Amino acid sequence: MPRFLSIINQLPLSMRSSDSAANFFAGGLIARTVGRYEHAALPMVDLLSGDTGVVLDAGCGADRTTIALGRALRSERIVALDRCDSDYIEGGGRALLEQNLRLAGLTGRVDIELGDLTALPFPEGRFDAAVSAHAIDHLGLQKEQGLREILRILKPGGRFLLIVWVPGWTMFAIVSVLALLFSGKGAWRRMATSAGFELCDEGMLNGNWFVVLKKPVT
């Protein structure tokens, strides 16, 4: 990667400016294309084995994934977890989460919990399934610890849908060379198996990589 960056820096200024303009245009176009939905788009995967259950949205952010889960899983109880300590949203974001759930008509089915992904405030085996979209990939060197915590709070046989950014043309168009810093698919597979998960399914959706992981029964 340092060699790649040095080559870019040696390009004429006019060429670098033209490349940056084209990159920002492409990034904006892709961002608008994949962002035309009012809540998060989730892949069609086998997440729950039974008709009912309790699902964790780990690192719920503004509740977009929580709302998508609430609409796809009609009878399940959902726990939306986040630190709610944002310094650019009034009150850390808790009021925004509650407002979004109220507007989506999901207040009665979703519980908001405060907590850290690396030390989840739940007992072992609490959840039937879990989802995390674009949260664990922000944990830096603690990504595997986040995966271990998800494994811990799942019931045996429980499944975990993980959605992350990985290096690729779509991400490169959006964030330029920063995409090269993302963990790749192979790294995520190694971290997941090291944490104790079994891999069940994987694929791409809107330029994002998803993988379905399972907590072993024995």
LUMGU-165092 format. One record per residue (C-alpha): residue number from 0; residue in three letters; x, y, z. Coordinates in Angstrom, 2 decimals, padded with zeros to 5 digits. Each point is the difference from the previous one (the first is absolute). Example, Ala and Ser with C-alpha at 12.3 -4.5 7.8 and 13.67 -1.06 7.14 Angstrom:
2
REC, 0, ALA, 012.30, -004.50, 007.80
REC, 1, SER, 001.37, 003.44, -000.66
// end
This chain:
218
REC, 0, MET, 000.00, 000.00, 000.00
REC, 1, PRO, 002.79, 002.57, 000.73
REC, 2, ARG, 001.32, -000.57, -003.52
REC, 3, PHE, -003.46, 000.61, -001.46
REC, 4, LEU, -000.35, 003.24, 001.94
REC, 5, SER, 003.42, 001.18, -001.09
REC, 6, ILE, -000.92, -000.57, -003.65
REC, 7, ILE, -003.12, 002.12, 000.42
REC, 8, ASN, 002.01, 002.80, 001.57
REC, 9, GLN, 002.40, 000.02, -002.96
REC, 10, LEU, -002.77, 000.65, -002.53
REC, 11, PRO, -000.33, 003.51, -001.48
REC, 12, LEU, -002.29, 002.25, 002.03
REC, 13, SER, -002.44, 000.42, -002.89
REC, 14, MET, -000.33, -003.77, -000.38
REC, 15, ARG, -000.50, -000.49, 003.73
REC, 16, SER, -002.67, 002.73, 000.06
REC, 17, SER, -001.80, -001.54, -002.97
REC, 18, ASP, 000.16, -003.44, 001.63
REC, 19, SER, -001.38, 001.37, 003.28
REC, 20, ALA, -002.88, 001.74, -001.78
REC, 21, ALA, -000.92, -003.19, -001.86
REC, 22, ASN, 000.28, -002.02, 003.18
REC, 23, PHE, -002.29, 002.33, 001.96
REC, 24, PHE, -002.53, -000.07, -002.86
REC, 25, ALA, 000.04, -003.81, -000.17
REC, 26, GLY, -000.20, -000.27, 003.78
REC, 27, GLY, -002.99, 002.34, 000.15
REC, 28, LEU, -001.75, -001.87, -002.80
REC, 29, ILE, 000.46, -003.38, 001.68
REC, 30, ALA, -000.97, 001.37, 003.40
REC, 31, ARG, -003.25, 001.38, -001.43
REC, 32, THR, -000.68, -003.23, -001.87
REC, 33, VAL, 000.44, -002.35, 002.96
REC, 34, GLY, -001.61, 002.43, 002.42
REC, 35, ARG, -003.47, 000.23, -001.49
REC, 36, TYR, -001.87, -001.57, 002.87
REC, 37, GLU, -001.52, 001.38, 003.16
REC, 38, HIS, 001.50, -002.70, 002.18
REC, 39, ALA, 002.93, -002.38, -000.31
REC, 40, ALA, -000.12, -002.72, -002.66
REC, 41, LEU, 000.68, -003.43, 001.46
REC, 42, PRO, 000.87, -003.17, -001.94
REC, 43, MET, -002.44, -002.89, -000.18
REC, 44, VAL, 001.63, -002.47, 002.38
REC, 45, ASP, -001.07, -002.76, 002.40
REC, 46, LEU, 000.34, 001.78, 003.34
REC, 47, LEU, -002.49, -001.61, 002.41
REC, 48, SER, -000.78, -003.69, 000.37
REC, 49, GLY, -003.35, 000.47, 001.75
REC, 50, ASP, -003.10, 002.13, -000.42
REC, 51, THR, 000.88, 002.38, 002.84
REC, 52, GLY, 003.11, 001.19, 001.75
REC, 53, VAL, 002.02, 002.90, 001.36
REC, 54, VAL, 002.36, 001.71, -002.45
REC, 55, LEU, 002.85, 002.37, 000.85
REC, 56, ASP, 000.90, 002.92, -002.27
REC, 57, ALA, 003.59, 000.49, 001.15
REC, 58, GLY, 001.11, 003.57, -000.63
REC, 59, CYS, -003.39, 001.26, -001.22
REC, 60, GLY, 001.07, 003.58, -000.82
REC, 61, ALA, -003.08, 001.96, -001.09
REC, 62, ASP, -002.19, -003.15, 000.00
REC, 63, ARG, -000.09, -000.51, -003.79
REC, 64, THR, 000.91, -003.68, 000.35
REC, 65, THR, -002.32, -000.38, 002.98
REC, 66, ILE, -002.91, 001.34, -002.04
REC, 67, ALA, 000.82, -002.35, -002.88
REC, 68, LEU, 000.03, -002.92, 002.43
REC, 69, GLY, -003.30, 001.09, 001.51
REC, 70, ARG, -001.65, 000.00, -003.42
REC, 71, ALA, 001.51, -003.30, -001.12
REC, 72, LEU, -000.48, -001.90, 003.28
REC, 73, ARG, -003.58, 000.68, 000.99
REC, 74, SER, -000.25, -001.82, 003.33
REC, 75, GLU, 003.51, 000.11, 001.45
REC, 76, ARG, 001.18, 002.20, 002.86
REC, 77, ILE, 002.95, 002.22, -000.90
REC, 78, VAL, 002.64, 001.54, 002.25
REC, 79, ALA, 001.77, 003.00, -001.55
REC, 80, LEU, 003.39, 000.57, 001.61
REC, 81, ASP, 002.26, 003.02, -000.39
REC, 82, ARG, 002.28, 002.12, 002.16
REC, 83, CYS, -002.12, 003.11, -000.73
REC, 84, ASP, 002.99, 002.21, 000.70
REC, 85, SER, 000.23, 001.85, -003.31
REC, 86, ASP, 001.52, 003.46, 000.40
REC, 87, TYR, -001.75, 001.36, -003.10
REC, 88, ILE, -003.57, -001.02, 000.88
REC, 89, GLU, -001.84, 001.69, 002.84
REC, 90, GLY, -000.27, -002.29, 003.00
REC, 91, GLY, 002.40, -002.50, -001.55
REC, 92, GLY, -002.65, -001.38, -002.35
REC, 93, ARG, -002.41, -001.71, 002.42
REC, 94, ALA, -002.85, 002.42, -000.77
REC, 95, LEU, 000.56, -000.53, -003.73
REC, 96, LEU, -000.27, -003.78, 000.40
REC, 97, GLU, -003.26, 000.34, 001.91
REC, 98, GLN, -001.41, 002.42, -002.56
REC, 99, ASN, 000.84, -002.29, -002.93
REC, 100, LEU, -001.58, -003.00, 001.70
REC, 101, ARG, -003.12, 002.00, 000.78
REC, 102, LEU, -000.33, 001.17, -003.62
REC, 103, ALA, 000.45, -003.60, -001.20
REC, 104, GLY, -002.66, -001.26, 002.43
REC, 105, LEU, 002.45, -002.35, 001.73
REC, 106, THR, 000.19, 001.49, 003.48
REC, 107, GLY, -001.89, -002.90, 001.54
REC, 108, ARG, 002.28, -002.67, -001.52
REC, 109, VAL, 003.46, 001.52, 000.44
REC, 110, ASP, 001.99, 000.55, 003.18
REC, 111, ILE, 002.90, 002.47, -000.08
REC, 112, GLU, 003.04, -001.01, 002.05
REC, 113, LEU, 003.21, 001.92, 000.61
REC, 114, GLY, 003.21, -001.97, -000.31
REC, 115, ASP, 003.37, -000.64, -001.61
REC, 116, LEU, 000.47, -002.59, -002.74
REC, 117, THR, 003.16, -001.28, 001.67
REC, 118, ALA, -001.74, -000.63, 003.33
REC, 119, LEU, -003.70, -000.63, -000.61
REC, 120, PRO, -002.25, 000.49, 003.06
REC, 121, PHE, -001.85, -003.30, -000.47
REC, 122, PRO, 000.32, -003.48, 001.49
REC, 123, GLU, 001.28, -002.93, -002.01
REC, 124, GLY, -002.57, -001.51, -002.37
REC, 125, ARG, -002.43, 002.93, 000.25
REC, 126, PHE, -000.87, 000.32, -003.72
REC, 127, ASP, -001.36, -002.26, -002.73
REC, 128, ALA, 001.69, 002.04, -002.73
REC, 129, ALA, 002.01, 003.17, -000.55
REC, 130, VAL, 000.70, 002.50, -002.75
REC, 131, SER, 002.73, 002.62, -000.26
REC, 132, ALA, 000.31, 002.34, -002.98
REC, 133, HIS, 003.04, 002.27, -000.35
REC, 134, ALA, 000.82, 000.03, 003.70
REC, 135, ILE, 002.45, -002.77, 000.91
REC, 136, ASP, 002.23, 001.01, -002.92
REC, 137, HIS, 000.63, 003.29, 001.87
REC, 138, LEU, 001.54, -001.74, 003.03
REC, 139, GLY, 003.56, 000.00, -001.34
REC, 140, LEU, 002.14, -002.55, 001.79
REC, 141, GLN, -003.01, -001.07, 002.09
REC, 142, LYS, -002.05, -001.36, -002.90
REC, 143, GLU, 000.58, -003.61, 001.03
REC, 144, GLN, -000.94, 000.85, 003.59
REC, 145, GLY, -003.28, 001.40, -001.33
REC, 146, LEU, -000.61, -003.27, -001.84
REC, 147, ARG, 000.75, -001.99, 003.16
REC, 148, GLU, -002.55, 002.04, 001.92
REC, 149, ILE, -002.68, -000.67, -002.62
REC, 150, LEU, 000.81, -003.71, 000.21
REC, 151, ARG, -000.31, 000.09, 003.79
REC, 152, ILE, -003.47, 001.56, 000.11
REC, 153, LEU, -001.46, -002.32, -002.67
REC, 154, LYS, -001.79, -003.20, 000.85
REC, 155, PRO, 001.61, -003.20, -001.35
REC, 156, GLY, -000.96, -000.20, -003.65
REC, 157, GLY, -000.76, 003.74, -000.11
REC, 158, ARG, 000.93, 001.87, -003.16
REC, 159, PHE, 001.72, 003.32, -000.53
REC, 160, LEU, -000.33, 002.16, -003.13
REC, 161, LEU, 003.08, 002.20, -000.35
REC, 162, ILE, 000.11, 002.76, -002.64
REC, 163, VAL, 003.27, 001.87, -000.57
REC, 164, TRP, 001.91, 002.07, -002.51
REC, 165, VAL, 002.79, -001.86, -001.79
REC, 166, PRO, 002.55, 001.16, -002.59
REC, 167, GLY, -001.52, 000.16, -003.48
REC, 168, TRP, -000.87, 002.32, -002.87
REC, 169, THR, -003.22, 001.23, 001.60
REC, 170, MET, 001.70, 000.98, 003.23
REC, 171, PHE, 002.96, 001.44, -001.90
REC, 172, ALA, -002.38, 002.24, -001.94
REC, 173, ILE, -001.54, 001.24, 003.24
REC, 174, VAL, 003.00, 000.42, 002.30
REC, 175, SER, 002.94, -000.18, -002.42
REC, 176, VAL, 003.24, -001.60, 001.29
REC, 177, LEU, -001.44, -000.25, 003.52
REC, 178, ALA, -001.80, -003.12, -001.29
REC, 179, LEU, 003.39, -001.74, 000.04
REC, 180, LEU, 000.01, 000.28, 003.80
REC, 181, PHE, -003.16, -002.09, 000.41
REC, 182, SER, 000.34, -003.61, 001.13
REC, 183, GLY, -000.54, -002.38, -002.90
REC, 184, LYS, -002.34, -002.97, -000.22
REC, 185, GLY, 002.77, -002.45, 000.84
REC, 186, ALA, 000.94, 001.93, 003.12
REC, 187, TRP, -003.63, 000.06, 001.17
REC, 188, ARG, -000.35, -003.75, -000.59
REC, 189, ARG, 003.15, -000.65, 002.03
REC, 190, MET, -001.18, 002.23, 002.85
REC, 191, ALA, -003.43, -001.63, 000.03
REC, 192, THR, 001.35, -003.55, 000.15
REC, 193, SER, 002.60, 001.03, 002.59
REC, 194, ALA, -002.82, 001.45, 002.13
REC, 195, GLY, -001.79, -003.37, -000.17
REC, 196, PHE, -002.61, 000.52, -002.73
REC, 197, GLU, -000.98, -002.32, -002.82
REC, 198, LEU, -000.47, 001.62, -003.43
REC, 199, CYS, -003.40, -000.68, -001.58
REC, 200, ASP, -000.45, 002.46, -002.87
REC, 201, GLU, 001.51, 003.11, -001.57
REC, 202, GLY, -000.51, 002.40, -002.88
REC, 203, MET, -000.03, 003.62, -001.16
REC, 204, LEU, -002.80, 002.58, 000.26
REC, 205, ASN, 000.27, 003.61, -001.17
REC, 206, GLY, 003.77, -000.22, 000.02
REC, 207, ASN, 000.08, -001.37, 003.56
REC, 208, TRP, 001.10, -003.49, 001.00
REC, 209, PHE, -002.21, -002.06, 002.28
REC, 210, VAL, 000.61, -003.28, 001.75
REC, 211, VAL, -002.32, -002.20, 002.06
REC, 212, LEU, 001.78, -001.56, 002.98
REC, 213, LYS, -001.27, -002.68, 002.36
REC, 214, LYS, 000.80, -000.81, 003.62
REC, 215, PRO, 000.75, -003.72, 000.17
REC, 216, VAL, -002.57, -002.14, 001.80
REC, 217, THR, 002.65, -001.96, 001.87
// end
